[in-house]
């Protein structure tokens, strides 16, 4: 079994804990260790790029059907909580 880690977006940006049910994982065997949505090869950066570019969550999900709405929303909520906690 490959060891995967949960990514916690923060200004220090790194790893919090290991969970099999993680929304986002880092696995050196998947996309060279780039943070991806669990169970996919979709980097979380793709979602952030969509949002930065003015695209909607629905547009992202249409383009990346392997990412569930639940995963994307959970990631955005966690990122928001981390951002607001540091402010």
C-alpha positions as MATLAB code, in Angstrom:
seq = 'XXXXXXXXXXXXXXXXXXXXXXXXXXXXXXXXXXXXXXXXXXXXXXXXXXXXXXXXXXXXXXXXXXXXXXXXXXXXXXXXXXXXXXX';
ca = [
       0.000    0.000    0.000;
       1.309    3.448   -0.961;
       1.577    6.000    1.794;
      -0.480    9.105    1.010;
      -0.670   12.344    2.916;
      -3.350   14.960    3.394;
      -2.458   18.402    2.143;
      -3.520   21.273    4.321;
      -3.359   24.511    2.323;
      -1.718   27.144    4.465;
       0.905   29.803    4.107;
       3.465   27.274    5.282;
       1.784   25.032    2.756;
       2.591   21.518    3.737;
       1.476   18.236    5.211;
      -0.754   17.686    8.217;
      -1.545   14.000    8.629;
      -2.082   10.724    6.859;
      -5.620    9.541    6.117;
      -6.887    7.045    3.609;
     -10.119    9.049    3.266;
      -8.292   12.295    2.502;
      -9.734   14.670   -0.069;
      -6.283   15.617   -1.345;
      -3.232   13.384   -1.387;
       0.423   13.556   -2.249;
       1.794   10.366   -3.690;
       5.189   10.344   -5.424;
       3.807    7.751   -7.867;
       0.925   10.012   -8.974;
       1.701   13.171  -10.953;
       5.238   13.213   -9.503;
       3.921   13.981   -6.028;
       1.834   17.004   -6.977;
      -1.179   17.412   -4.622;
      -4.146   15.716   -6.335;
      -7.729   14.940   -5.507;
      -7.791   11.485   -3.919;
      -8.524    8.687   -6.374;
      -7.730   10.867   -9.394;
      -4.788   12.289  -11.286;
      -6.304   15.786  -11.127;
      -4.057   18.328   -9.389;
      -5.831   20.613   -6.925;
      -4.031   23.457   -8.675;
      -6.379   22.879  -11.621;
      -9.372   23.864   -9.471;
      -7.586   26.940   -8.185;
      -6.636   27.904  -11.739;
     -10.271   27.576  -12.843;
     -11.450   29.823  -10.029;
      -8.674   32.356  -10.628;
      -9.669   32.435  -14.302;
     -13.285   33.263  -13.466;
     -14.642   29.799  -14.271;
     -17.301   28.170  -12.113;
     -17.121   25.042  -10.004;
     -19.573   23.410  -12.415;
     -17.272   24.140  -15.346;
     -14.363   22.581  -13.469;
     -16.408   19.483  -12.611;
     -17.531   19.109  -16.235;
     -13.914   19.224  -17.391;
     -12.700   16.847  -14.639;
     -15.491   14.287  -14.084;
     -13.295   12.090  -11.873;
     -13.414   14.780   -9.169;
     -16.660   14.727   -7.207;
     -18.495   17.863   -6.175;
     -18.083   16.696   -2.566;
     -14.281   16.538   -2.959;
     -14.044   19.957   -4.600;
     -16.282   21.634   -2.026;
     -14.428   19.971    0.865;
     -11.120   21.238   -0.517;
     -12.440   24.779   -0.960;
     -13.956   24.799    2.535;
     -10.697   23.594    4.104;
      -8.675   26.148    2.150;
     -11.081   28.899    3.204;
     -10.944   27.896    6.867;
      -7.132   27.826    6.784;
      -6.963   31.220    5.105;
      -9.401   32.854    7.515;
      -7.666   31.283   10.532;
      -4.371   32.933    9.562;
      -5.912   36.378    9.000;
];
